[in-house]
């Protein structure tokens, strides 16, 4: 009788431990997948934004299509703000400061060069 109880308890504990380990492993994989997806989205949008800036500001002149430039800049700004899984890494890397510098260059008006306000 005692052997049967020990066997049942061991079986139940083994099943619970197996479930916990599987759940933990699956959660870690899911988290890694989410991180990878957010970085992939960010890299894709960075590439798209740089492409738009290059096409719209050839030689840093006035934008050919200011609306297209505005949309690209706004989408990237939103991407930096709404990341969930990589938000801490973005904060630590101070990417927002770099983004603001890039944004200033995107909207720089070459006609104002040399003028004082």
N, C-alpha and C positions, 0 to 999 in steps of 0.2 A: 504494500500500500504506500509506504513512504517513498519507495523507488518510483512509483508511478507519479506521485505528486511532484517529486524533484524533476522528473522527465517532462512533465507538462509545464512546470514553471520555467525550466530551461528552454523549452520550445517557444513559449510565449516571449521570454526575454530575447531570444535570438531573433524572432520575427520583428519585435519592436526595434532592436538595434539595427537590423538590416534595413528596415523602413527609414529610420532616422538617417543612416548613412547614405542611402539612395536619395532621399529628399535633399540632403545637404549638397551632395554632388550635383544633382540636377539644378539646384538653385545657383550654385557657383557657375555652372555652364551657362545657364540663362543670363546671369549677370554679365559674364564675359561676352556673350552674344550681343547684349544691349550696348555695352561699351563699344564694341567693334562697330555696330550699326551707327551709333551716334558719331563716332570719329569718321566713318565712311561718308555719312551725310555732310558733315562739316567740310571734309576735304573736297567733296564734289561741289559744294556750294562755293567754297573758296576759289576753286578752279573756274567755275562759271562766272563769278564776280570779277576775277582778274581778266578773264576773256572779254567781258562786257566793257570794263574800264579801258582795256587796251584798244578795243574797237571804237569806243565812243570818245576817247580822249587821245587821238593820235597826235603825237608830238606835244602832248599836254595842252592842246588848244581847247577851244570851246567844244562841249559835247555835241556830237552829231544829232543824238536823240537823247535829250536830257531826261525824259520820262523813263526810258529804258535804264539809264544809269541810276536814277532814283530808286526804281523798283529793285534793282540788283543790290544796291547799298542797304535798302530797308530789309530785304530778305536775309542778308547776312547779319545785320544787326539783330534781327529777331532770333536767328539761329544761335547767336552767342548768348542770348538771354534765356532761351527756353530749353536748354539742354538739362536733362535730369541726372544722368549717370556720369557725365564728364564735367559737370559744373565745377566741382572742387579743383580738378586738374586745370581747367581753364582759368580759374581765379588765381591759383598758385603760379601759373606761368605768366600772369599779367598780360594775357593776350588782348584784353580789352584796351589797354593803353596803346598797344601796337595798332589795334583796329581803329582807334580814334585818330591816330596819326595818318593812317591810310585814308581814312574818310576825309580828313582835311585836305590831303593831296587830291582826292577825287573831285572835291568841290573848289579847289584853288582856281581863281580867275586870273589868267595870265595878263589881262588888261590892267589889273590893279598893281602889277609889279612896279615897285619904285614909288608908288603913291603913299602918302601918309594920311591917316584919318584924323 
